[in-house]
Structure formats: structure tokens, C-alpha cells
Amino acid sequence: MNDYIKLYRELMLESIDFNDPCLLFRLSGPNEKIDHHSFSLRSGWTCPFAKKCLTKAVEDPVTKKRTISRGPQADMQCFSASQEALYPEVYNQRDYNEKLAKTRLAKGINTFAKTMIQSISENIPRSQKYFRIHVGGDFFNKEYLQGWLLVVKAFPDITFYAYTKSYPYFKDLTLPSNFIVTHSLGGRYDNEIKKKGLKFAAIVYSEDEAKNYPWTDKNGQTHIGLEIDHDDSHAYSGDEPFALLIHGSQPAGSDASKAVAALKQRAKQLKAQGLSAHGIGGYRPGEKTKRLPTGPLPDDL
């Protein structure tokens, strides 16, 4: 991208009045992994319970260059944060969404919900069945989650789903039937999540690790082995835990970095044999945007 265009976009972001009632959230379209839209915030900055993957893209206020900062207990690097550090447009979109979300929430969860409902209604195709809340970021407080519950209820024909480490906000909460949550391990409440037999996603370093992963269901029965998800289908359906192969840039020399290198080599071997490279696919183009019908905005939860 032309440097002047980059500078223009950055200056435009700085001059935005987030109190402007006409502003809408910026959604992301389908990509090589998922064939539906999503919404994101800055990774790490909005992840209050992250631990093993706590990573932030830190932007210099003068140069606008971004560097990676990892938490003291992080043993792997968040893929989403790496994208924010590498791509200015990704960081700016999520920074914008975060600022707008917090500004709207300051005026109440209904104000946030109404803006999000309009954003979704005007920007995703009528035929869309799924919507991912957060490719980057997480539920950063209870009010933000409550705002999303209003949004989910306004679109009963769409299945909303999210990975989260914000277990305390979901504890003992009854969710709408069209909202599926997967607890992402690597946070501060892993033991409680496993003990209760809740649906979780575990980052694994190899296919063998997934095959030999022990887990306990809600009835206390022990199982061995997790299916590996490559397209979020395990996240938006079912209630069993699953695995995700580690990916993205990792600290040089770390076990995570070595695992990523081994997986890339494995993918090359599979492709050379004319076999599937386990979920590595092409971009799926989006559909023409049509306005979505919505249900009435609930007065309460």
C-alpha cells in the first residue's frame, strides 16, 4: 500500500469522533479459514484472563510502528496479535472497533447493541448462517458480554460463536440457543473449565498430541483424543472439546516455533502427495451484501 495512503488512514483514525452516533463497527469478511463474517478487537489488550498466549501489538505513538509484547507467562505467541503487528490495516480496524465499543458501552449496553445490530444488518449477506465474535480480542468485561447477548437475541436465525478465556463472565450464565461458546485453554481458569467438563479448545503442537489428549466430559467419564478443527465447524456446532494446531509466528527457538516448522513441513509433504494439507485452503469470496431483518431489541437480558 502506498505510504501516503497509509498515513492518510492513520490520521483519519486519530481524527474520528467516536461519539458520533452514525459510526458503525467494521466487520471482517470471509477468509481462507471461515466462510462467514466476524468482528475483532485488539488482541491481548482486551483479553483479561489470557496467560499462556498473552500477546499484544504495541504501537509507537510517533512512528506508528508496532512491536510484539508477550506476557510473563506466555509460552506461545498469539497469531492474531502477530497479524496486528505486521499489518497496519488489521491493527487500525481493531483499534477503531475497540474505541467505538468502549464509547458506546459508556452510554449503556443498549447503545452498544443498537450500533452492533445495525452494523451486522447492513454489512453481511442475508444468507449468512454463522457469525464469529472475535478473531482478535475477547470479552473484556461483563457489560460488553451483556451487550453481545442483546445482539445475539436480535438475530435468531444466525448462530453466533466465540472462543473465550473470559470464563468468569460466563460462569453460571444461561446463553441464548444461537450462541455457542468454546472456552479457549491457556488462560487462568483452565482447571475449572476441565473439571466441569465444559467445551474447550486446546492448542496442540502436533497431530499425535491431539490423538493422545485426555479429557473428561460433564458426566465424569474420561476420554482420549481430540478432533482437530480447521474451519471453525467444531466451534459453531457440537458440545465436545477439540484441538487447534499451533500456527503463526512464534518466538525463535521456542518449542512452539519448532512445532510450527514441523507442521509446515508436514503440509508440504501432503501437498506433494496430492493429499489434503489439513485445512489449508483458498479464499472463499463473499456474497452481495443485503440488509438483514432483525428481531426487536430486548429491553433486558
N, C-alpha and C positions, 0 to 999 in steps of 0.2 A: 504494500500500500504506500502511496506517495506520502512523504514525510509531512507535507503541508496539510494533507487531508487528516493525518493522524493528529497533528497539533490542533486543527480546527475542531475535531471531535472532542478532544480533551478539554479545550476551552469552553465548548458548548456545555459539557457535563458540569463544569465548575460554575457556569452562569445559570443553571437551572434553578427555578424557584419550586422546590418540592411541595410547597403549599398550594400550588396551582391545582385546582380541582379537576382540570381537564387532562392531567397527566395519566397515562396508563402504564402498566407494567410491561416489560419487554420479555416476551416468551421466546423460547428456542424451538425450532422446528425439528423434524425427524433427522436422525444421523445414522451412521453406519451400524449402530447397535440397536436403536429403537426406532419404530416407525410411527411415532406419535410425538406430540409436543411436551415440553417440560418448562419448569421455572427454576431459577437458581439465584442464590445469594453468594457472597464471598465465602470461600471455604476457610475453615478454621476460625475466622472472626465470628461466625455465627454458630459454632459447634461447642457449646459449653461443657459437654461431657466427653469429648474426644480425648484419647490418651495415646494409644499406640500409633495412630496415624495423624496426630495433630500437626498440621502444616498450614502456614499462611504465606500468601504472596504479599510482601511488604513494599509499598510504593514510596519512592523518594518524592517528597512534595515539590521539589525544584526540578529535578531531571525527569521525573515521571517514570524512571526505570524501576523495575520490580525485582526483588530478590526473595529467595525462599528462606523462611524461618521455621524451624521444627521445634516442637515441644520437647521438654527434658526427658520424657519417657517414650518418645516416638522411635519406633524401630523400622518404620516404613514411611514412605512419602506419599501423601495424598495425590492421586492422579489429577483430581480437579484443581487443586491448588497449583500444581505444575503447569496446567493449561493457563491459569490466570497470570502466572509469572511470565509465560512465554508469549501469550497473545494479548496485546492491549485491548482489542475489541471484546475479548471474553471478560477481562477484568472490569472494563468500563461498564459493560452491561450488568454485571452482577453487583458492582458498586452502586450503580443507579437504582437497581431493584431494592437493594438493602436500605438505601437512604429513603426511597419512597415508601417502603413498607413501614419503617420506623416513624416516618412523619404521619402516615395515615393512622397507625396504631395509637399515636399520641392523642388522636381525636376520637378514639374508640374502635372496638373491633368491627362494628358495623360499617364504619367509614373504610377500613381496610378491605372488608369483604366486598363492599359495593364496587370498589375500584378493581379488585381482582376478578369479580364476576364479569364486569364489562370488558376487561382485558381478554379474558378467555373467550367470551361470547363473540368478540369482534375479530379474533385472530386465529381461531383453529377451525378446521373443516367440520361441517355438520356430521359427517360420518365417523368422526374420531370416537373410539371406544375407551381409550385409556389416556391418562394424563399423569406424568411423573412430577411429584413435588420434590424439588431439589436434586439436580445432578451435582450441583455445588451448594454447600451450606446445609443448615439443619434448623430445627425448630428452636429458636434461641430464647424463648420464654413462653409462659403459659398463655398469655394473651394472644400471641402470634398463632399458636396452635388453635385457640378458640376461634380466631378469625377464619382460619382454614376450614374448620368444621362447618361454619356457615356457608362457605363457598362450596364445599362438597355436597351439602344438602340442596344447594340451588341447581345442581346438575345431576339428577338421579340416574340418568342414562349413561353417565361416564364413570368408569372405575378409576378413582384416584389412588395412587400408591406412593409410598415413600420408604426409603431406608432411613433409619434414625438411630442415634445414640442417646437421644433425649428421653430415655426410659422414664425418669421421674415424672415427666409431664403426661405420660400415657398410662401410668400406673393406676389401675382400677377404673380406667376411663372406658365407657361404652362408646364404640365408634359406629358411625353410620355404615350400613351394609355395603356401600360402594366405596369405602375407604379401607385399603389393605396396608398394614404396616409391617415392615420387616425390621427387626432390631439388628443393627449392624454391630458385630462384635469388634472389640478393640477399644471399647470405652470403659467408663468407670463402674458399670453395673453388669458386667459380663456374667459373674457368678449367679446373681439373682435371676437374670434372664434364662440361663441354662437350668437353674434349679426349678423354675416354674414351667419349664417345657414350652416356652414361647417360641414363635417362629423367628429364626435368626439367619443371618448371612455371615459366613466365616471366610475371610481371605486365606487362601491356601497357596503354597509355593509350588505345588506340583499336583498332577492328576492322582498320583499314588497317595498323597496326603489326604485328598478328598475321599478316596476309596476306603481309607482306614480311619476316618474321623468318627469318634464316638459321640453319641448324643442321646439324650433322654427325652421322651415325649411327656405330655401332660399327665399321663397315667403312671409315670414312673418306669416305663419299660425302656430298656436300653437298646440302642440300635448302632450298627456300624456302617459308615459310608454316607456321603452326601453327594447328591447330584450336582453337577457343575452348570451354572447358568451362564448363557452367552447373550441373551437378548431380553432380559428382564421378565421373561414369561413366568419364572418361578416367583418373582416379586409381586406381580399383579394377579396371581392366582394361587390357589392351594394354601395350606397352613403348615407345611413341613419346612424345616430349615434346609438350607442349600449352601453351596460353596461358590466363591468367585475367585478366579485365577488372578494372582497379583499381576499388575501391569503398570505401564507408565515409567517415568524417570524415577530412579531410586538412588540413594546415597552411594557413591562409588565405593566398591569393595565390600559392601554390606551383603548379608545373606539374601536380602530382598533383591538387590541388583543382580546377584548371581542367578537367582531363580528366574528373573525376567529374561536374562540372556539364554538360559536353558530352554525356556518356553518358546522364545523366538526361533531358536534352532529347531525345536520340535515342529513348529509351524512350517518352516522351510522344508523339512523332510516330508511332511504330509503333502504339501503342495507339489513337491517333486514327484510324488507317487500318484498324483491326481486325486488325492483324498481331501476331505474337508479339513480345514485348518481350525476347527473348533470355534466357530462363531466369528471368524474374521471375514467380514462381508463388505459389500459395497454400499454406497449411499442410496437410500430409498427416497425418491423425490416426494415432496408433499403434494397435497391436493389444493384446488382452488378454495380460498377462504370463503366461508359462508357464515352468516350470523346464526348463532345457536339460540334456540329457545331456552329460557330458564324458568325454573320454578320461582315462587315468591321468596323473598329474603326472609328467613325466620327471625322472629323477634328475640328469641333466646335459644339456648342450646338444649 
